[in-house]
Amino acid sequence: MSSKDLTAVITDIQIKNECTDVVYPRVSGLPDDAVEDKINRMIQERVLAMIPKEGCGVYQEIKGVYEVTLNDRGILSLKFNVYSIRIHAANGIDEQRSLTVNLETGKEYRLYDLFKRNSDYKTVISNIIRKQIEERNIPLIKEFSGIDDFENYYLTENALVIYFQEIEFTPHYVGIPEFPIPYSQIKNLIREDGPIARFVKM
């Protein structure tokens, strides 16, 4: 099976107790068992780190869901969301994380892995996000200073999606702001051996 045809089989794993209901994915069906184990460990570690350690003594509800945003051509991109609300609190908080991996090698792609070395991708993407903030009238609680090499993101078939946590730049009621950046807008910046190149006509 070539990398162009490689996809993962996804099944649900559930963590459940009196205040917790968190569902996260398990990957199977990959040709390399060691790679499969590595990816599943990364998924589990990322999700467990989002679940508050204090548990039901402090929290009335901890709920977790996930979304497979891309599972094609040897690339898997996952988005995890955990909502938690403390006992007697008026509002809960959503936390979002993600993971993008190569299904052949188990390599995790950081944001900087997606782009050519020495490309000015941070400036280009930061300007696209600034424009979206303005066009979508997104309120800010502090100035958006631009992205860094390790910014949170996930991939879809046709876009890179950068997102920020609640109350990082925006008021609580905005939730988690997401900024889809079509591959067509950043085509000249992407690495030819990176994951996005598999989904773009170069």
N, C-alpha and C positions, 0 to 999 in steps of 0.2 A: 504493500500500500504506500503510495507516494504521499508526501506531506500535504499535497494539494487536496487529497481526499480524506485526510485524517480528521475525525471528529471524536469527541468523547461521549460515552454513555453517562448520563447524569441521573442519580437517584437522590432521594431526600434522606437526611439524617435529622432526627429531632431530639432536642434537649427539653425535657418537660418536668416541671414540678409545680408546687402550689401557686407560684407567681411568675414562673418562667415558661415561655413557649417559643423556642428558637429553632428554626428550620434552616439547615445549610446543606450544600450539595456535596455529594461524593462522586468522584470520577472513576469510571471503569472502562474496560474495552480497549485500553491502549496496548500497543505491541510490546512495550517495555515495562515490566512490573516495577522496576526500581524507579522509573520516571513517574509512574502512576502513584506509587507510595509517596514520593517527594511532593507531588502536587497536592495530594490529599492532606499531607502534614501541613503544608503552607495554608491551605484553606482552613483547616481546623484551628491552627494557631491564630490566624487573623480573626476568625469569628470569636474564639474564646477570649481574646484580648478586648473585645467589645462588650462582653457581658460583665456588668458590675460585680466585683468580688464580694460585696457585702450581702448580696442575695436578698432573700425574702424578709430578713430582719429590718431592712432599710427600704426596700423597694416593694411597691404594691403590684407593679407589672413590669415585666421585661419581655418584649416581643421581638422576634427576629425573623426576617424574610430575606430571600435572595432573588436575583434575576440573572439569567444567562443572557448577556447582551451580544455575545458572539461565540460561535462554536463551529468553526469552519476552516478549511485549508490549513489545519495544523495549529490554529490559534484559538485559545479559549480566554474569554474575558468575562469576569463575574463581578456583580455588584451586590454588596451585603448591606443591610440596614437593620440596626437594632434601636428600638424605641424603649426608653425606660422612664418610669415616673416614680419618684420617691413617695413613701407613705405621707399623706397629708399635703403633698405638693399640689399647687394649682395647675402647673404645666409640666409636661414631660419633655424629654429631649431626644431627638433623633441623631444617631451617628451613622455615617455612611463610609464604607471602605470598599476597596475593589482589588482585583488581582487579574493580571493579564500574563498568560504563560504560553510557552511553546510546548505543544503536546508530544513532540518527538524527544526533546532534550530536558524538559522540566524547567528551562530557564524562565525566570520572572523578568519581565520588561519594566524597567523604570521609565519615567517620562523621557529622560535624556537618551535612552536606548532607541527611541523611535526616529531620531533625527540625525542628519549628517553632522559630523564633527565640524565645529567652527561655523555652523549655520546660525543665523540670528533668530532661531525659532522662538526664544523666550519673548523677544521684543514683538515679533509678528503676532504671536498668540495673545500676548497681553493687550495689544492694540485691538485685536478682534473682540476680546472679552470687554474691554472698555466701551467699544462701540455697541455691543449687545446690551450692556448695563444701561447705556443712554437710550437706545431704541426701545428697550422693554420697560423703561422707567423703573428700574429696580432700585429701591431705596438702600442707602449705605449708612452704616453706623461708624465706619471709618474709611478713609481713602483706600481704594484698591491700588496697591503699589506694584502689582505685576506678579507673574508666576516665577517659581524656581524650578530647578532640575528634578525635584522629587514631588512635584504637585500630584495630588490625587486625580486619577482619570480612569476611564474605561473606554473600550472600543466597541463600535457597532460596524455593520457592513459598509457604511458610507461616511462615518464621522468619528472623530476623536471628541470625547465629552470630558471637559474639565469641570470639577465641582469643588465646592467649599463647604465646610461644616456650618451648621446653624450658628448664628451670632458671631461668626468669624469676620464677615464683612457686612452682613445684612441683619435687620431686626429678626427676632424670634419668629414672628408670624410668616415670614417669607419661606421658612423651611430651609431645605438644602438647595441652594441655587446651582443649577447646572447650565453649562455653556457648550452646546454642540458646535463643533468646528468641522464643516465638511472637508473631506480629504482634498476636494478640488481646490480649496483655498490655500492648502499647505503642501501641494504636490511637489513643488520644487525643493522643499526642505527635508523630505523624508528619506531615511536610509534605504538604499536599494536592497539590502539584505535584512531589513527589519520587517516587523509584522504588517505594517500598513501597506507596504509595497505589494503584498499578496492580493490586496483588494482594490488596487488602483491601476488603471491603464497608464503606464509610463510613456 
